[in-house]
């Protein structure tokens, strides 16, 4: 099979999944005739999609594609085959499902680490009452007033955009628009429209915390999802790697993208992001303790695996929703409302495995980035995430070859 033919068949295959569940295709910026062709066809048979994914994988070795493109497509065809089998009703264990989707092997976290995180959080928020009560009071005080949300979003978007455009070249015409939505299982979402344009939706069902807003804007826009899409459209797509015009849910792309985005604020601002955010809020006439926010964020980082543990409880160990909610409240120190929102995300047929993209993506990409010192070398390595078709397996290999500890699949 010729390279262009194989890539075209891959794009058609991925687009067909949106006919099975709307939203499976997160973004597509390629030839609209391919999408129209899929929309004009009968609803696809999941069994046939699984067979097509296997057939394309078997053709990869002889297609004559560059090694990094072959590795990228192989990992993504593995993920699409698993998704097709799930749509067909196959019984696939949750750990195996996550492994096929995201090219990582997950396991239960360590509750001793969660207890240590609570101890560190307790030290950041001293005072009377339980840690749960103090966290609830802190979140209430840290709530971004709804009537100020848009101007805060615009302020952080502008500040981060200016910083990112100095560090990483972006097209002059790129733009992000923001909208407030409700009744969604997530807190924020980037809809990349192609042509260097994104719409970022912010969920009004959840209180937006002042401490989280700069991280949210960095995650969704600069230098997160929007920046990555723009640079890959300019670079990879511009040089003929048309497989990069398709971004589908439950593939290694997602783990790489979410890991990149969760590390975005630290990568572009670095240590001291709290003080940086405090100054921006001060310009808006708002009080924000940036140093404490940064300390609390560092302390809470020990709770990284809690939501993945909740997914394992729910989908691998058969725990009841009530037990999972209680687990989330216990370790994340969250309100019943927020725990229910987390459970909604974990229970969604489309998103049930997706929590691992944040947990394992942050862990894997963070370990890989940490092989270089903070500064110009770290910035150059982060740029590779924005520009190259990297996969989790490729990063694990680099960590191992660089003398770092091997990362489990």
PyMOL commands that set and color helices and strands:
alter all, ss='L'
color gray80, all
select helices_A, chain A and resi 3-20+32-40+46-60+67-87+94-102+111-124+131-142+146-167+210-220+225-234+237-239+242-245+252-262+264-268+273-283+290-303+306-315+321-332+336-347+355-369+376-387+392-401
alter helices_A, ss='H'
color red, helices_A
select strands_A, chain A and resi 25-28+175-181+188-194+197-203+246-248
alter strands_A, ss='S'
color yellow, strands_A
deselect
rebuild
show_as cartoon
